[in-house]
């Protein structure tokens, strides 16, 4: 399962990634901007779960989900959050 975490707070993203890895989830990616997320999606070919902060730059989390560049993520499950 490919899980991508997108958050502009690297410590929060790394902490969540660490927790997921400790609990048996693999194939994790972490991005701090929507541009990095699109690069990760294009490089890895597929995202099963996208955990995404709504307030990221340059595009917000909802725009990232709908992005044509992130077409391979369109069928992923999403968890949007705002802290």
C-alpha positions as CSV (number, residue, x, y, z in Angstrom):
1,X,0.0,0.0,0.0
2,X,1.4,3.4,-1.0
3,X,0.7,6.1,1.6
4,X,1.7,9.7,1.0
5,X,1.7,12.2,3.9
6,X,1.6,15.9,2.9
7,X,2.2,18.5,5.5
8,X,4.1,21.8,5.6
9,X,5.3,20.9,9.2
10,X,8.1,18.4,8.6
11,X,8.1,17.3,12.3
12,X,4.4,16.4,12.3
13,X,4.7,14.6,9.0
14,X,7.8,12.7,10.2
15,X,6.1,11.7,13.4
16,X,3.0,10.4,11.6
17,X,5.2,8.5,9.2
18,X,7.2,7.0,12.1
19,X,4.1,5.9,13.8
20,X,2.6,4.3,10.7
21,X,5.9,2.4,10.1
22,X,6.0,1.2,13.7
23,X,2.5,-0.2,13.2
24,X,3.2,-2.2,10.1
25,X,2.3,0.3,7.3
26,X,4.9,0.5,4.5
27,X,5.7,2.3,1.3
28,X,5.5,5.7,2.9
29,X,6.2,9.0,1.3
30,X,6.4,12.4,2.9
31,X,6.1,15.7,1.1
32,X,6.1,19.3,2.6
33,X,4.5,21.0,-0.4
34,X,1.9,20.1,-3.0
35,X,4.7,20.3,-5.7
36,X,6.7,17.7,-3.8
37,X,3.6,15.6,-3.5
38,X,3.0,15.6,-7.2
39,X,6.6,14.7,-7.8
40,X,6.3,11.7,-5.4
41,X,3.1,10.6,-7.1
42,X,4.6,10.8,-10.5
43,X,7.7,9.0,-9.4
44,X,5.9,6.2,-7.5
45,X,3.0,5.8,-9.9
46,X,0.2,5.3,-7.5
47,X,-1.1,6.4,-4.1
48,X,-3.6,4.3,-2.1
49,X,-4.0,6.7,0.8
50,X,-3.3,10.4,0.8
51,X,-3.0,12.1,4.2
52,X,-3.0,15.7,3.5
53,X,-3.0,19.0,5.3
54,X,-5.6,21.3,3.7
55,X,-3.5,24.4,4.1
56,X,-0.3,23.6,2.1
57,X,1.4,25.6,-0.6
58,X,1.4,26.3,-3.5
59,X,-1.9,24.5,-4.0
60,X,-4.2,23.5,-1.1
61,X,-4.9,19.9,-0.2
62,X,-8.2,19.9,-2.1
63,X,-6.6,21.2,-5.2
64,X,-3.8,18.6,-4.9
65,X,-6.4,15.9,-4.9
66,X,-8.1,17.2,-8.0
67,X,-4.9,18.1,-9.8
68,X,-4.5,16.7,-13.3
69,X,-0.8,16.2,-12.5
70,X,-1.9,13.9,-9.6
71,X,-4.2,11.8,-11.8
72,X,-2.8,8.6,-10.4
73,X,-4.0,9.6,-7.0
74,X,-7.6,10.2,-8.1
75,X,-8.7,6.7,-6.9
76,X,-6.9,7.0,-3.5
77,X,-8.6,7.2,-0.2
78,X,-8.1,10.7,1.4
79,X,-7.7,12.1,4.8
80,X,-7.6,15.9,4.8
81,X,-6.8,17.7,8.0
82,X,-6.1,21.2,9.3
83,X,-4.2,21.8,12.6
